[in-house]
Amino acid sequence: MLPPIPPETLSANPLFSTLYTDLTTNHLNPDASTRPLPLPSHHSQPPTFSTLDQSLRTYRAELAKQHLLQNSLKHTTLRSRQLPEDLSEVLDLLTSPTSTESTSAGLPEALGVFHDNIQPIAHEISAFLDRSAKDLVSLLQSEQLGAGGGAAGVETAIAIDHLPANAARLRTQIFSNHQSLVAQRGRLGRLILEVVDGYAALSLRTLSHSASDGGACGALQKGTLAKATYLGLLAESMRGKVGVVRFDVLGEVYDEEAIGALDNYRVHLTDTNLRLVARKRVAEGELERYGAAGADMVGLVEKYAALLRGVESVGRDIRRLGGTV
């Protein structure tokens, strides 16, 4: 059961009062059960429903206009090059969804600037809406507008005037096509189920014939199974032979001396790696100390490192040419 509403609240909200009265008198009983609704008439409609429906349509239209103007104003702020930069900042402030104390303090001044420059702002919004309408018309009637020639402007204006009706017609057509697509999907689903049922029946029949001992299917199954077993054993034997050949080849390529030499080289590489890691740690510690000494010391270290690399390069060249360092 609906709770009682104070009379002052109902008097302050006439539309809500009408809805509350309609619910408590025409739709709900005192025990909170619903009343049976009368059969709808195709030629008459209750005045209360007609008024509420008209008001709802009006509010929806006003809300759509408000959203359209807000989006147009945001587009003008982002894309327009005709407005001054300070006016674009004012529009950005007014269309920003978030507000802080600083932005709230500047809203009165921003509204004053907005009202003073309403004419160029309205011109930009009108141009944006006109371009949007032309884009919609080009999407809806691309063939007609493309063959217009010199009268394309007149045809565009006429198409913009008929844009709501064409959009409603296309919406109805899309809805009917969607319903047809849903129906076709249902028929396709039923057909797929029939095919699956037939395939399942055929598979069961094939399995029943294959499981029986007699008949061509049973003999074919046994022969296929025996051949598969033979091929599996042959593959296992070939795998064993390939393994033996692989070990023989490895034994011929790597004798005991080669394996010993490789072990010694591995030990040498391990020792070299450990020495390089130790040198890296020492170098990192020195770099940290040089970095703590200041930027001048870092520059000197870099120059010294470049000099050492040059000396090592020259030493390598001397040794390569047969000299001694």
C-alpha beads as a LAMMPS data file, in Angstrom:
LAMMPS data file: protein, C-alpha beads

325 atoms
324 bonds

1 atom types
1 bond types

-500.0 500.0 xlo xhi
-500.0 500.0 ylo yhi
-500.0 500.0 zlo zhi

Masses

1 110.0

Atoms # bond

1 1 1 0.000 0.000 0.000
2 1 1 1.256 3.448 -0.857
3 1 1 2.225 5.610 2.117
4 1 1 0.175 8.749 2.754
5 1 1 1.559 11.916 1.196
6 1 1 1.279 15.270 2.995
7 1 1 -1.223 17.625 1.333
8 1 1 1.336 20.440 1.039
9 1 1 3.604 18.122 -0.975
10 1 1 0.763 17.215 -3.329
11 1 1 -0.243 20.852 -3.751
12 1 1 3.343 21.833 -4.548
13 1 1 3.597 19.089 -7.253
14 1 1 0.402 19.045 -9.355
15 1 1 1.561 16.361 -11.780
16 1 1 2.681 14.066 -8.979
17 1 1 -0.630 14.725 -7.227
18 1 1 -2.492 13.656 -10.386
19 1 1 -0.416 10.480 -10.648
20 1 1 -0.862 9.662 -6.939
21 1 1 -4.611 10.202 -7.134
22 1 1 -4.869 8.017 -10.247
23 1 1 -2.915 5.196 -8.571
24 1 1 -4.908 5.260 -5.334
25 1 1 -8.323 5.535 -6.986
26 1 1 -8.081 3.658 -10.295
27 1 1 -5.291 1.073 -9.933
28 1 1 -4.844 0.094 -6.259
29 1 1 -7.320 -1.101 -3.650
30 1 1 -7.076 -0.073 0.029
31 1 1 -5.497 -3.472 0.818
32 1 1 -2.682 -2.774 -1.678
33 1 1 -4.016 -5.203 -4.297
34 1 1 -4.350 -4.107 -7.912
35 1 1 -7.695 -3.400 -9.491
36 1 1 -8.657 -4.971 -12.820
37 1 1 -7.919 -2.570 -15.621
38 1 1 -10.725 -1.714 -18.062
39 1 1 -10.369 -2.843 -21.647
40 1 1 -8.531 -0.213 -23.685
41 1 1 -10.543 1.672 -26.262
42 1 1 -9.087 2.504 -29.658
43 1 1 -11.107 5.707 -30.020
44 1 1 -10.822 7.281 -26.590
45 1 1 -8.118 7.893 -24.021
46 1 1 -8.472 9.140 -20.443
47 1 1 -7.701 12.855 -20.219
48 1 1 -5.247 12.254 -17.358
49 1 1 -3.188 9.798 -19.401
50 1 1 -3.343 12.110 -22.429
51 1 1 -2.058 15.075 -20.383
52 1 1 0.730 13.061 -18.765
53 1 1 1.752 11.559 -22.091
54 1 1 1.856 14.983 -23.738
55 1 1 3.843 16.415 -20.819
56 1 1 6.283 13.502 -20.988
57 1 1 6.768 14.023 -24.713
58 1 1 7.346 17.740 -24.150
59 1 1 9.904 17.115 -21.401
60 1 1 11.701 14.552 -23.532
61 1 1 11.873 16.959 -26.455
62 1 1 13.177 19.760 -24.215
63 1 1 15.752 17.403 -22.678
64 1 1 16.898 16.305 -26.142
65 1 1 17.251 19.959 -27.202
66 1 1 19.229 20.701 -24.034
67 1 1 21.614 17.774 -24.646
68 1 1 21.992 18.788 -28.295
69 1 1 22.874 22.369 -27.346
70 1 1 25.332 21.191 -24.689
71 1 1 27.086 18.874 -27.149
72 1 1 27.158 21.643 -29.757
73 1 1 28.657 24.042 -27.216
74 1 1 31.345 21.483 -26.280
75 1 1 32.112 20.962 -29.975
76 1 1 32.379 24.718 -30.434
77 1 1 34.831 24.886 -27.540
78 1 1 37.029 22.106 -28.946
79 1 1 36.893 22.627 -32.711
80 1 1 36.024 26.247 -33.489
81 1 1 38.766 28.565 -34.732
82 1 1 36.504 31.587 -35.215
83 1 1 36.090 32.412 -31.522
84 1 1 38.772 34.198 -29.484
85 1 1 40.892 32.125 -27.158
86 1 1 39.559 33.793 -24.001
87 1 1 35.972 33.148 -25.100
88 1 1 36.842 29.483 -25.765
89 1 1 38.227 29.248 -22.225
90 1 1 34.969 30.710 -20.859
91 1 1 32.938 28.131 -22.818
92 1 1 35.230 25.382 -21.571
93 1 1 34.621 26.556 -17.997
94 1 1 30.847 26.600 -18.464
95 1 1 30.682 23.172 -20.148
96 1 1 33.087 21.449 -17.765
97 1 1 31.320 18.609 -15.880
98 1 1 33.513 19.065 -12.797
99 1 1 33.682 22.210 -10.712
100 1 1 35.926 23.323 -7.893
101 1 1 35.854 26.301 -5.570
102 1 1 37.981 28.366 -7.938
103 1 1 35.827 27.559 -10.971
104 1 1 32.607 28.175 -9.025
105 1 1 33.892 31.597 -7.986
106 1 1 34.484 32.523 -11.619
107 1 1 31.102 31.344 -12.918
108 1 1 29.275 34.724 -12.609
109 1 1 31.973 36.495 -14.598
110 1 1 31.992 33.659 -17.172
111 1 1 28.205 33.904 -17.549
112 1 1 28.535 37.656 -18.138
113 1 1 31.103 37.080 -20.882
114 1 1 28.856 34.374 -22.355
115 1 1 25.825 36.711 -22.521
116 1 1 27.923 39.522 -24.020
117 1 1 29.171 37.227 -26.829
118 1 1 25.964 35.302 -27.440
119 1 1 25.782 36.296 -31.124
120 1 1 29.103 34.721 -32.317
121 1 1 28.485 31.693 -30.106
122 1 1 25.007 31.223 -31.591
123 1 1 26.476 31.592 -35.090
124 1 1 29.041 28.831 -34.403
125 1 1 26.393 26.541 -32.902
126 1 1 24.080 27.120 -35.893
127 1 1 26.918 26.319 -38.289
128 1 1 27.716 23.126 -36.385
129 1 1 24.066 22.026 -36.337
130 1 1 23.754 22.811 -40.046
131 1 1 26.822 20.681 -40.829
132 1 1 25.481 17.856 -38.665
133 1 1 22.114 17.973 -40.416
134 1 1 23.815 17.897 -43.811
135 1 1 25.901 14.914 -42.730
136 1 1 22.759 13.071 -41.627
137 1 1 21.051 13.916 -44.920
138 1 1 24.079 12.702 -46.881
139 1 1 23.893 9.408 -44.966
140 1 1 20.152 8.996 -45.522
141 1 1 19.877 10.246 -49.103
142 1 1 23.334 9.974 -50.633
143 1 1 22.096 8.918 -54.095
144 1 1 19.533 11.703 -54.467
145 1 1 21.905 14.443 -53.313
146 1 1 24.786 13.191 -55.425
147 1 1 22.787 13.558 -58.659
148 1 1 21.337 16.990 -57.804
149 1 1 23.713 19.174 -59.774
150 1 1 23.036 22.904 -59.370
151 1 1 19.921 22.404 -57.245
152 1 1 21.809 20.500 -54.549
153 1 1 21.406 23.318 -52.038
154 1 1 17.608 23.432 -52.455
155 1 1 17.381 19.653 -52.252
156 1 1 19.526 19.679 -49.120
157 1 1 17.269 22.226 -47.442
158 1 1 14.179 20.205 -48.359
159 1 1 15.840 17.010 -47.118
160 1 1 16.720 18.705 -43.795
161 1 1 13.065 19.695 -43.362
162 1 1 12.001 16.086 -43.989
163 1 1 14.819 14.635 -41.866
164 1 1 12.640 13.659 -38.830
165 1 1 10.114 11.842 -41.031
166 1 1 12.863 10.025 -42.962
167 1 1 14.609 9.084 -39.728
168 1 1 11.361 7.683 -38.311
169 1 1 10.779 5.757 -41.533
170 1 1 14.280 4.298 -41.450
171 1 1 13.869 3.432 -37.765
172 1 1 10.676 1.525 -38.572
173 1 1 12.406 -0.217 -41.475
174 1 1 15.397 -1.173 -39.315
175 1 1 13.072 -2.503 -36.615
176 1 1 11.163 -4.623 -39.144
177 1 1 14.429 -5.897 -40.630
178 1 1 15.618 -6.750 -37.133
179 1 1 12.449 -8.724 -36.477
180 1 1 12.868 -10.525 -39.798
181 1 1 16.494 -11.315 -38.920
182 1 1 15.432 -12.699 -35.551
183 1 1 12.822 -14.899 -37.248
184 1 1 15.390 -16.136 -39.784
185 1 1 17.806 -16.908 -36.948
186 1 1 15.083 -18.944 -35.267
187 1 1 14.424 -20.908 -38.448
188 1 1 18.157 -21.440 -38.930
189 1 1 18.465 -22.656 -35.321
190 1 1 15.631 -25.151 -35.828
191 1 1 17.268 -26.363 -39.053
192 1 1 20.598 -26.800 -37.275
193 1 1 18.870 -28.817 -34.541
194 1 1 17.288 -31.057 -37.158
195 1 1 20.668 -31.596 -38.847
196 1 1 22.312 -32.367 -35.506
197 1 1 19.552 -34.822 -34.593
198 1 1 19.958 -36.568 -37.954
199 1 1 23.744 -36.709 -37.549
200 1 1 23.355 -38.111 -34.033
201 1 1 20.975 -40.796 -35.264
202 1 1 23.348 -41.695 -38.094
203 1 1 26.306 -41.842 -35.694
204 1 1 24.413 -44.112 -33.300
205 1 1 23.450 -46.416 -36.129
206 1 1 27.046 -46.536 -37.389
207 1 1 28.353 -47.294 -33.911
208 1 1 25.790 -50.031 -33.416
209 1 1 26.878 -51.688 -36.683
210 1 1 30.554 -51.261 -35.789
211 1 1 30.092 -52.790 -32.334
212 1 1 28.462 -55.922 -33.745
213 1 1 30.763 -58.876 -34.468
214 1 1 29.233 -59.816 -37.808
215 1 1 28.942 -57.830 -40.993
216 1 1 31.331 -55.845 -43.135
217 1 1 31.543 -52.989 -40.632
218 1 1 32.755 -55.304 -37.868
219 1 1 35.409 -56.862 -40.088
220 1 1 36.527 -53.442 -41.316
221 1 1 36.818 -52.239 -37.731
222 1 1 38.933 -55.208 -36.688
223 1 1 41.186 -54.858 -39.723
224 1 1 41.678 -51.150 -39.129
225 1 1 42.455 -51.746 -35.444
226 1 1 45.020 -54.448 -36.282
227 1 1 46.687 -52.225 -38.871
228 1 1 46.836 -49.319 -36.397
229 1 1 48.440 -51.595 -33.775
230 1 1 51.027 -52.814 -36.287
231 1 1 51.873 -49.264 -37.336
232 1 1 52.233 -48.233 -33.664
233 1 1 54.699 -51.075 -32.982
234 1 1 56.615 -50.219 -36.161
235 1 1 56.889 -46.589 -35.090
236 1 1 58.193 -47.603 -31.647
237 1 1 60.858 -49.846 -33.208
238 1 1 61.927 -47.100 -35.607
239 1 1 62.171 -44.653 -32.691
240 1 1 64.478 -47.076 -30.870
241 1 1 66.649 -47.526 -33.959
242 1 1 66.940 -43.755 -34.443
243 1 1 67.996 -43.399 -30.785
244 1 1 70.737 -45.996 -31.209
245 1 1 72.031 -44.298 -34.369
246 1 1 71.970 -40.906 -32.603
247 1 1 74.095 -42.178 -29.719
248 1 1 76.526 -43.820 -32.160
249 1 1 76.926 -40.558 -34.080
250 1 1 77.464 -38.601 -30.858
251 1 1 80.073 -41.134 -29.736
252 1 1 81.953 -40.756 -33.048
253 1 1 81.840 -36.962 -33.051
254 1 1 82.649 -36.374 -29.360
255 1 1 85.365 -38.718 -28.113
256 1 1 86.738 -38.697 -24.569
257 1 1 89.419 -36.081 -25.375
258 1 1 86.833 -33.710 -26.925
259 1 1 84.508 -34.128 -23.948
260 1 1 87.393 -33.409 -21.542
261 1 1 88.392 -30.313 -23.532
262 1 1 84.787 -29.070 -23.488
263 1 1 84.625 -29.586 -19.715
264 1 1 87.849 -27.607 -19.251
265 1 1 86.490 -24.830 -21.496
266 1 1 83.257 -24.758 -19.510
267 1 1 85.250 -24.363 -16.262
268 1 1 87.284 -21.578 -17.892
269 1 1 84.124 -19.760 -19.000
270 1 1 82.657 -20.094 -15.502
271 1 1 85.810 -18.582 -13.945
272 1 1 85.826 -15.772 -16.513
273 1 1 82.181 -15.034 -15.795
274 1 1 82.874 -14.860 -12.040
275 1 1 85.829 -12.490 -12.594
276 1 1 83.704 -10.268 -14.856
277 1 1 80.920 -10.156 -12.261
278 1 1 83.459 -9.178 -9.575
279 1 1 84.887 -6.434 -11.817
280 1 1 81.374 -5.213 -12.561
281 1 1 80.601 -4.927 -8.853
282 1 1 83.856 -3.055 -8.218
283 1 1 83.128 -0.689 -11.110
284 1 1 79.588 -0.064 -9.874
285 1 1 80.918 0.710 -6.369
286 1 1 83.457 3.161 -7.804
287 1 1 80.756 4.799 -9.929
288 1 1 78.586 5.253 -6.837
289 1 1 81.494 6.890 -4.979
290 1 1 82.241 9.114 -7.965
291 1 1 78.568 10.015 -8.248
292 1 1 78.530 11.017 -4.572
293 1 1 81.582 13.223 -5.175
294 1 1 79.679 15.485 -7.564
295 1 1 79.050 16.150 -11.258
296 1 1 82.655 17.276 -11.913
297 1 1 84.043 13.961 -10.699
298 1 1 81.594 12.069 -12.948
299 1 1 82.882 13.981 -15.973
300 1 1 86.479 13.211 -15.064
301 1 1 85.658 9.533 -14.639
302 1 1 83.987 9.420 -18.050
303 1 1 87.028 11.041 -19.672
304 1 1 89.347 8.601 -17.856
305 1 1 87.238 5.629 -18.975
306 1 1 87.355 6.851 -22.584
307 1 1 91.141 7.230 -22.298
308 1 1 91.491 3.656 -20.931
309 1 1 89.370 2.292 -23.774
310 1 1 91.634 4.092 -26.239
311 1 1 94.757 2.667 -24.602
312 1 1 93.334 -0.862 -24.690
313 1 1 92.393 -0.455 -28.364
314 1 1 95.906 0.730 -29.234
315 1 1 97.424 -2.181 -27.272
316 1 1 95.281 -4.668 -29.183
317 1 1 96.375 -3.133 -32.494
318 1 1 100.073 -3.361 -31.456
319 1 1 99.713 -7.014 -30.446
320 1 1 97.860 -7.739 -33.687
321 1 1 100.738 -6.262 -35.692
322 1 1 103.259 -8.416 -33.816
323 1 1 104.638 -5.882 -31.366
324 1 1 104.862 -5.972 -27.612
325 1 1 103.252 -3.651 -25.083

Bonds

1 1 1 2
2 1 2 3
3 1 3 4
4 1 4 5
5 1 5 6
6 1 6 7
7 1 7 8
8 1 8 9
9 1 9 10
10 1 10 11
11 1 11 12
12 1 12 13
13 1 13 14
14 1 14 15
15 1 15 16
16 1 16 17
17 1 17 18
18 1 18 19
19 1 19 20
20 1 20 21
21 1 21 22
22 1 22 23
23 1 23 24
24 1 24 25
25 1 25 26
26 1 26 27
27 1 27 28
28 1 28 29
29 1 29 30
30 1 30 31
31 1 31 32
32 1 32 33
33 1 33 34
34 1 34 35
35 1 35 36
36 1 36 37
37 1 37 38
38 1 38 39
39 1 39 40
40 1 40 41
41 1 41 42
42 1 42 43
43 1 43 44
44 1 44 45
45 1 45 46
46 1 46 47
47 1 47 48
48 1 48 49
49 1 49 50
50 1 50 51
51 1 51 52
52 1 52 53
53 1 53 54
54 1 54 55
55 1 55 56
56 1 56 57
57 1 57 58
58 1 58 59
59 1 59 60
60 1 60 61
61 1 61 62
62 1 62 63
63 1 63 64
64 1 64 65
65 1 65 66
66 1 66 67
67 1 67 68
68 1 68 69
69 1 69 70
70 1 70 71
71 1 71 72
72 1 72 73
73 1 73 74
74 1 74 75
75 1 75 76
76 1 76 77
77 1 77 78
78 1 78 79
79 1 79 80
80 1 80 81
81 1 81 82
82 1 82 83
83 1 83 84
84 1 84 85
85 1 85 86
86 1 86 87
87 1 87 88
88 1 88 89
89 1 89 90
90 1 90 91
91 1 91 92
92 1 92 93
93 1 93 94
94 1 94 95
95 1 95 96
96 1 96 97
97 1 97 98
98 1 98 99
99 1 99 100
100 1 100 101
101 1 101 102
102 1 102 103
103 1 103 104
104 1 104 105
105 1 105 106
106 1 106 107
107 1 107 108
108 1 108 109
109 1 109 110
110 1 110 111
111 1 111 112
112 1 112 113
113 1 113 114
114 1 114 115
115 1 115 116
116 1 116 117
117 1 117 118
118 1 118 119
119 1 119 120
120 1 120 121
121 1 121 122
122 1 122 123
123 1 123 124
124 1 124 125
125 1 125 126
126 1 126 127
127 1 127 128
128 1 128 129
129 1 129 130
130 1 130 131
131 1 131 132
132 1 132 133
133 1 133 134
134 1 134 135
135 1 135 136
136 1 136 137
137 1 137 138
138 1 138 139
139 1 139 140
140 1 140 141
141 1 141 142
142 1 142 143
143 1 143 144
144 1 144 145
145 1 145 146
146 1 146 147
147 1 147 148
148 1 148 149
149 1 149 150
150 1 150 151
151 1 151 152
152 1 152 153
153 1 153 154
154 1 154 155
155 1 155 156
156 1 156 157
157 1 157 158
158 1 158 159
159 1 159 160
160 1 160 161
161 1 161 162
162 1 162 163
163 1 163 164
164 1 164 165
165 1 165 166
166 1 166 167
167 1 167 168
168 1 168 169
169 1 169 170
170 1 170 171
171 1 171 172
172 1 172 173
173 1 173 174
174 1 174 175
175 1 175 176
176 1 176 177
177 1 177 178
178 1 178 179
179 1 179 180
180 1 180 181
181 1 181 182
182 1 182 183
183 1 183 184
184 1 184 185
185 1 185 186
186 1 186 187
187 1 187 188
188 1 188 189
189 1 189 190
190 1 190 191
191 1 191 192
192 1 192 193
193 1 193 194
194 1 194 195
195 1 195 196
196 1 196 197
197 1 197 198
198 1 198 199
199 1 199 200
200 1 200 201
201 1 201 202
202 1 202 203
203 1 203 204
204 1 204 205
205 1 205 206
206 1 206 207
207 1 207 208
208 1 208 209
209 1 209 210
210 1 210 211
211 1 211 212
212 1 212 213
213 1 213 214
214 1 214 215
215 1 215 216
216 1 216 217
217 1 217 218
218 1 218 219
219 1 219 220
220 1 220 221
221 1 221 222
222 1 222 223
223 1 223 224
224 1 224 225
225 1 225 226
226 1 226 227
227 1 227 228
228 1 228 229
229 1 229 230
230 1 230 231
231 1 231 232
232 1 232 233
233 1 233 234
234 1 234 235
235 1 235 236
236 1 236 237
237 1 237 238
238 1 238 239
239 1 239 240
240 1 240 241
241 1 241 242
242 1 242 243
243 1 243 244
244 1 244 245
245 1 245 246
246 1 246 247
247 1 247 248
248 1 248 249
249 1 249 250
250 1 250 251
251 1 251 252
252 1 252 253
253 1 253 254
254 1 254 255
255 1 255 256
256 1 256 257
257 1 257 258
258 1 258 259
259 1 259 260
260 1 260 261
261 1 261 262
262 1 262 263
263 1 263 264
264 1 264 265
265 1 265 266
266 1 266 267
267 1 267 268
268 1 268 269
269 1 269 270
270 1 270 271
271 1 271 272
272 1 272 273
273 1 273 274
274 1 274 275
275 1 275 276
276 1 276 277
277 1 277 278
278 1 278 279
279 1 279 280
280 1 280 281
281 1 281 282
282 1 282 283
283 1 283 284
284 1 284 285
285 1 285 286
286 1 286 287
287 1 287 288
288 1 288 289
289 1 289 290
290 1 290 291
291 1 291 292
292 1 292 293
293 1 293 294
294 1 294 295
295 1 295 296
296 1 296 297
297 1 297 298
298 1 298 299
299 1 299 300
300 1 300 301
301 1 301 302
302 1 302 303
303 1 303 304
304 1 304 305
305 1 305 306
306 1 306 307
307 1 307 308
308 1 308 309
309 1 309 310
310 1 310 311
311 1 311 312
312 1 312 313
313 1 313 314
314 1 314 315
315 1 315 316
316 1 316 317
317 1 317 318
318 1 318 319
319 1 319 320
320 1 320 321
321 1 321 322
322 1 322 323
323 1 323 324
324 1 324 325
